[in-house]
Amino acid sequence: MKDFSFLILAKLFNLAKTEVYNRNGDEFVFISGRCSGHEEIQMSYEEICELYHQGKPMTYQKLFDFLKAKEKNSRVVL
């Protein structure tokens, strides 16, 4: 099991949710350099793809569905 920062996962989830609701769910995930903390977001996204998607890039819809399913089984450690 890999630990990820809750804030980074929340940013990834909101990015995927926004793109899915804007009808761009079939496009591959692109993390802009204009996002705050884009380096950490990019590294976390790459680790998620490597661990859970056989190293292949994900579409926004797949990332949204994956993070939505995982949030039910997650714990936040303070």
Backbone as CSV, one residue per row, in Angstrom:
resi,resn,N_x,N_y,N_z,CA_x,CA_y,CA_z,C_x,C_y,C_z
1,MET,0.841,-1.171,0.000,0.000,0.000,0.000,0.886,1.235,0.000
2,LYS,0.529,2.198,-0.777,1.279,3.442,-0.918,0.523,4.568,-0.244
3,ASP,1.248,5.422,0.455,0.644,6.583,1.106,0.746,7.792,0.191
4,PHE,-0.352,8.512,0.060,-0.396,9.728,-0.726,-0.903,10.854,0.149
5,SER,-0.496,12.052,-0.153,-0.973,13.224,0.558,-2.451,13.449,0.238
6,PHE,-3.243,13.713,1.265,-4.674,13.931,1.070,-4.930,15.166,0.200
7,LEU,-4.171,16.225,0.419,-4.388,17.446,-0.357,-4.087,17.234,-1.829
8,ILE,-3.046,16.460,-2.127,-2.694,16.186,-3.520,-3.792,15.345,-4.171
9,LEU,-4.273,14.330,-3.462,-5.346,13.494,-4.010,-6.636,14.292,-4.189
10,ALA,-6.897,15.212,-3.280,-8.089,16.061,-3.411,-7.968,16.953,-4.645
11,LYS,-6.773,17.484,-4.900,-6.571,18.310,-6.099,-6.731,17.478,-7.364
12,LEU,-6.184,16.257,-7.362,-6.336,15.367,-8.508,-7.800,15.022,-8.740
13,PHE,-8.519,14.733,-7.650,-9.936,14.391,-7.748,-10.737,15.560,-8.318
14,ASN,-10.470,16.764,-7.828,-11.201,17.942,-8.318,-10.868,18.238,-9.770
15,LEU,-9.614,18.025,-10.168,-9.235,18.210,-11.565,-9.989,17.227,-12.454
16,ALA,-10.009,15.965,-12.056,-10.703,14.943,-12.844,-12.206,15.211,-12.874
17,LYS,-12.780,15.585,-11.733,-14.219,15.855,-11.668,-14.596,17.024,-12.571
18,THR,-13.802,18.078,-12.559,-14.071,19.239,-13.404,-14.034,18.865,-14.875
19,GLU,-13.035,18.100,-15.278,-12.914,17.736,-16.685,-14.020,16.770,-17.116
20,VAL,-14.429,15.880,-16.244,-15.527,14.955,-16.572,-16.821,15.730,-16.735
21,TYR,-17.086,16.677,-15.832,-18.312,17.454,-15.924,-18.287,18.444,-17.086
22,ASN,-17.092,18.787,-17.571,-16.972,19.643,-18.760,-16.940,18.825,-20.042
23,ARG,-17.274,17.556,-19.946,-17.357,16.623,-21.077,-16.015,16.375,-21.758
24,ASN,-14.943,16.388,-20.980,-13.614,16.072,-21.492,-13.099,14.775,-20.869
25,GLY,-13.985,13.910,-20.463,-13.614,12.691,-19.757,-12.841,11.693,-20.586
26,ASP,-12.948,11.765,-21.910,-12.250,10.809,-22.767,-10.820,11.226,-23.079
27,GLU,-10.417,12.408,-22.670,-9.061,12.877,-22.920,-8.117,12.369,-21.834
28,PHE,-6.845,12.238,-22.186,-5.853,11.821,-21.208,-5.556,12.961,-20.242
29,VAL,-5.178,12.597,-19.031,-4.923,13.576,-17.980,-3.704,14.410,-18.350
30,PHE,-3.841,15.719,-18.252,-2.763,16.663,-18.467,-2.728,17.598,-17.272
31,ILE,-1.583,17.655,-16.597,-1.452,18.508,-15.431,-0.631,19.722,-15.839
32,SER,-1.260,20.856,-15.830,-0.645,22.103,-16.280,0.384,22.586,-15.274
33,GLY,1.371,23.280,-15.766,2.377,23.873,-14.898,1.854,25.071,-14.136
34,ARG,0.656,25.519,-14.481,0.063,26.675,-13.812,-0.622,26.290,-12.505
35,CYS,-0.847,25.001,-12.272,-1.481,24.560,-11.026,-0.503,24.749,-9.868
36,SER,-1.016,25.094,-8.700,-0.140,25.182,-7.540,0.230,23.771,-7.096
37,GLY,1.505,23.553,-6.903,1.981,22.231,-6.496,1.943,21.210,-7.610
38,HIS,2.117,21.652,-8.850,1.958,20.750,-9.992,2.995,19.631,-10.004
39,GLU,4.173,19.854,-9.431,5.188,18.799,-9.419,4.751,17.630,-8.550
40,GLU,4.205,17.926,-7.376,3.730,16.864,-6.486,2.517,16.157,-7.082
41,ILE,1.644,16.928,-7.724,0.464,16.337,-8.353,0.887,15.405,-9.478
42,GLN,1.849,15.847,-10.290,2.334,15.037,-11.406,2.990,13.755,-10.906
43,MET,3.802,13.852,-9.848,4.458,12.659,-9.307,3.438,11.682,-8.739
44,SER,2.440,12.181,-8.030,1.415,11.311,-7.471,0.596,10.644,-8.566
45,TYR,0.263,11.403,-9.609,-0.478,10.841,-10.737,0.330,9.738,-11.415
46,GLU,1.619,9.971,-11.623,2.470,8.953,-12.247,2.572,7.700,-11.382
47,GLU,2.646,7.863,-10.058,2.691,6.710,-9.162,1.374,5.940,-9.188
48,ILE,0.253,6.649,-9.256,-1.054,5.989,-9.342,-1.136,5.180,-10.630
49,CYS,-0.704,5.773,-11.735,-0.724,5.055,-13.017,0.175,3.824,-12.965
50,GLU,1.344,3.980,-12.366,2.293,2.872,-12.299,1.783,1.741,-11.403
51,LEU,1.195,2.093,-10.276,0.750,1.069,-9.329,-0.573,0.421,-9.707
52,TYR,-1.513,1.195,-10.221,-2.869,0.704,-10.391,-3.341,0.603,-11.837
53,HIS,-2.538,1.070,-12.797,-2.989,1.050,-14.188,-1.901,0.526,-15.119
54,GLN,-1.020,-0.321,-14.633,0.067,-0.959,-15.384,0.973,0.050,-16.085
55,GLY,1.169,1.220,-15.515,2.062,2.221,-16.069,1.524,2.981,-17.258
56,LYS,0.280,2.752,-17.617,-0.322,3.449,-18.763,-1.010,4.727,-18.283
57,PRO,-1.054,5.755,-19.144,-1.779,6.974,-18.757,-3.278,6.726,-18.656
58,MET,-3.925,7.506,-17.819,-5.359,7.359,-17.592,-6.105,8.532,-18.218
59,THR,-7.366,8.285,-18.552,-8.234,9.377,-18.982,-8.822,10.019,-17.729
60,TYR,-9.406,11.177,-17.907,-10.017,11.853,-16.760,-11.132,11.003,-16.151
61,GLN,-11.916,10.333,-16.975,-13.015,9.505,-16.476,-12.487,8.346,-15.636
62,LYS,-11.436,7.677,-16.099,-10.857,6.568,-15.348,-10.263,7.045,-14.034
63,LEU,-9.578,8.178,-14.061,-8.997,8.724,-12.834,-10.091,9.116,-11.854
64,PHE,-11.153,9.739,-12.349,-12.272,10.131,-11.490,-12.915,8.904,-10.848
65,ASP,-13.192,7.869,-11.648,-13.804,6.657,-11.114,-12.890,5.968,-10.109
66,PHE,-11.594,5.933,-10.393,-10.628,5.296,-9.502,-10.574,6.022,-8.160
67,LEU,-10.433,7.345,-8.191,-10.319,8.101,-6.947,-11.626,8.097,-6.162
68,LYS,-12.748,8.076,-6.857,-14.045,8.023,-6.176,-14.216,6.695,-5.447
69,ALA,-13.778,5.603,-6.081,-13.868,4.282,-5.443,-12.896,4.163,-4.276
70,LYS,-11.731,4.761,-4.398,-10.714,4.654,-3.343,-11.025,5.535,-2.145
71,GLU,-11.794,6.594,-2.329,-12.045,7.493,-1.200,-12.917,6.834,-0.132
72,LYS,-13.668,5.811,-0.511,-14.509,5.119,0.475,-13.667,4.302,1.453
73,ASN,-12.513,3.835,0.978,-11.658,2.987,1.802,-10.442,3.712,2.341
74,SER,-10.431,5.045,2.299,-9.247,5.755,2.738,-9.368,6.249,4.164
75,ARG,-8.192,6.488,4.726,-8.111,7.039,6.063,-7.223,8.273,6.023
76,VAL,-7.564,9.269,6.782,-6.743,10.463,6.908,-6.043,10.395,8.252
77,VAL,-4.712,10.429,8.214,-3.917,10.378,9.434,-3.399,11.772,9.716
78,LEU,-3.705,12.276,10.904,-3.259,13.627,11.280,-2.014,13.556,12.114
